[in-house]
Structures are given as structure tokens and as C-alpha cells.
Amino acid sequence: MADSGFSEIPKAPVADLDLSVPGQREEWERRVMALAAWRLEQARERLAAMGIVDENGDLRSGELPPDMLPDSDTSLETG
């Protein structure tokens, strides 16, 4: 991903392809996989920014956050 914080979103259009042609079906699959990889990277970056995962995408902790522990005063009603 670019350092500017912006990258072009890949697209997976099908209108320009004839999926009955093997090479064009492979091109569409390549587009879909590029889009999926981009979405996964965006999600990983958001989770890393929130401190949930490290730079490798591994969970930083297996512990529940304090507001989710059984003795927390937080509830659906109180937020």
C-alpha cells in the first residue's frame, strides 16, 4: 500500500469479458483475487491501527478488553 494512505481500489468488472473463453475467465478470477487481497490488507491495516493485531496480522492479546469482562459495569444499556 502507498505511503500516502491512499491506494487505488482494484476492480473486478465482467462486462468487458466473455467468461466462456478460458483466458478471459482467468483474467476475471485474477481481478477478483486482486480485489480480495486489497480488501484483506485494508482490514488488516485497520485492525493494526486499533492495536488488535501486530504488523504480521497476529492477535496482540487473547485477553478480553476490560469492558467485556464479567465484572465490568458496562452493559448494552449503559454503553
GIMO-V604935 format. One record per residue. D_FIRST is the distance of its C-alpha to the first C-alpha in Angstrom with 1 decimal. Layout:
# GIMO-V604935
D_FIRST, D_FIRST
This chain:
# GIMO-V604935
0.0, 3.8, 6.6, 8.5, 7.4, 7.5, 6.2, 9.2, 10.6, 12.1, 15.8, 18.6, 21.7, 24.9, 27.3, 26.9, 27.5, 30.8, 29.9, 33.3, 32.2, 30.6, 28.0, 26.9, 26.7, 24.4, 22.2, 22.1, 21.3, 18.4, 17.1, 17.8, 16.0, 12.8, 13.1, 14.1, 11.2, 8.8, 11.4, 11.8, 8.4, 8.9, 12.4, 11.7, 9.8, 12.8, 15.2, 14.1, 14.4, 17.8, 18.8, 19.5, 17.5, 16.5, 13.5, 14.6, 15.1, 18.8, 21.1, 22.1, 25.6, 27.9, 29.9, 30.3, 29.5, 32.8, 33.2, 33.2, 35.9, 39.4, 41.0, 38.6, 40.2, 37.2, 38.0, 37.1, 39.8, 39.0, 35.2
